[in-house]
Amino acid sequence: MNLFEDVPTQLPSELIEVLAEGESVRIERIVSTGHTTDPDNWYDQEQDEWVVVLKGEAKLRFDDGELVTMTPGDHLLIPAHRRHRVEWTTPDEPTVWIAIFFAQLRQR
């Protein structure tokens, strides 16, 4: 499979595809086309999440007010229970992400 095959350009909601998963890890391909998280909602996940933007751009907001802009190649480790949401994704082209969820890992 190629990560850029079958990337839709119009979606009613984000497309989340599980590429692989095991007992303590899940790898997803996410495609956003101008999607955001509802302003009243926050992701508050049980596992750490490592995310990378492969195509497009995105902005992530954390509940402490931090705003992170991500462009292709940018990656970020989001510790478990660090509340965040997708503030913005490029509306004129798909944003393609890879997200890896896993049990706590020591950062290098």
N, C-alpha and C positions, 0 to 999 in steps of 0.2 A: 504494500500500500504506500502511496505517496501522500504526504501530509497536505499537499496543495491540490490534489485531485478532488473533484466533486465539491468544490467550495461554492456554496450558494451566495448570490449577491443580494438577495432579498429574503428576509426571514421574519416571521411574526414574533419570534422570540429567539434567544440564543440557542445555538445548536451545540449540544454537549454529547460527545461520543466517547465511550470508554474504549480505549485502545488495548489496554492490558490491566489485569488486576490480580492480586494475590492476597495472602492472608493479612498483610499489613501495608500494602501499597496499591494505589490506583493511579493510572495514567490516563488523562483525558485530552482530547483535542476539542477546543472550544472555538466556535466561529461566532463573531458578533458583527452586526451590521448596523451600527448606530445605537446599540442597546446599552442600557444602564440598569443599575439596580434601583428599585423603588426607593425614594428618599427616606421612607419610614422603615426600611429593612436594612439589616446588617448581616453579613456572613459571620458566623461564630462557630468555627469548625473544631471538631474533636482532634483532628490530626494537623500536623504541620503541612504547609502547602508551598511548593516551589513552583513558580510560574514564570514563563518566558513568552514574550511576544515575538512571533516569527514574521508577521506581516501586518501592516496597518499600525495604528497607534491607540493607546488607551490611557485613561487616568484612573487611578485607584485612590479612594479617600479612606482614611482610617478614622476611628471614632475620637482620636485625640486631635483631629484637625489636619494631620499631615496629608498632603496631596502629592502623589507620585505620578509623574508622566513617564510612560513607557513607549519606546519606539523599537523597531526590529532589532533583536539581539539583547535587549534589556531583560534582565531577570531579577527575581526578588524572592526571598524566603520570608514567608508569613508564618510566624509561630502559631501554634494551636491557640484558639480563643482570642487572637488579636482581631477585634472586630473591624471589618472593612466592607467596602462596596465598590462597584464599578460606577464611577462618576461620569465617564464619557468614553465612547469608542468612535472611530472614524465612520461617518455616515456615508461617505462616497466610495468606500472600498471595504471589503471584509477585513476584520481584524482576526487573525488566526493566532491562537494561544496554545501552549502545551501547559497543562497543570499536572503536577505530581503530588499526590497526597500520601503521607507516610507517618509512621510512628516517630516520635522525637528523635532527632539526629543531632550530633554535635556539629556546629558550623565550623568550617575551615577558615 
